[in-house]
Amino acid sequence: MFSFKSLAVFSALAFGAMTAAAAPLENGNSILARCGCSSAAGILTTLTDDLSVPVGELKYITASNCTLDVLRPIMGEITTTISASIVEVQGLIGQPAEVILATVDGTAQIAISDLAQLVADLLILVFGAIGVVLNIGGGALAAVLPLLVVVGDVLGCFVALLLNVVGGVAGGLTVAVLGLIGSIVQIILRLNVSVLISVIGIPL
């Protein structure tokens, strides 16, 4: 189930989500230019690229440097980057399928299986790195755990909103994503990222 916090955040982000009549895709680049937005694939690709450096730093966290002073700026950068992408996904609300499901370059429509892989790659990147920190355990982890929870919740809200927007124009994405993230399910459950657990349908 959603926690009240996650439900409130997700509801605020997803409120008003609707689909529009499909517009002809005469030129993929021009239709993305007309809406002044990126497609779901474009947003996911850019976000994954932008997170690669700060998330990569988490892999070097050990018991000796697992402190608030070290982790706070890293997690802050990750959270800020994801939050900016949430705004981009909001820009897709009400756009036609041709925009939402456009490939990164806007010249074709992306397959749901390929879009699911982009979502899974993002989730595995972030939660896989968080798992490194969780494995430290002890008092060091206890001090920084709230920072990890916040990142999980913000990423959960991003993915939930994106699935909601894409789900308005095409089916099958949620099931496809669930089948690709088995390696990080226990991390999501440990952090109790309720919005992801509920939206993706992760078994408890």
Summary of the structure (lengths in Angstrom):
residues: 204
radius of gyration: 17.2
end to end distance: 10.3
largest distance: 58.3
contacts: 654
relative contact order: 0.18
helix: 71%
strand: 1%
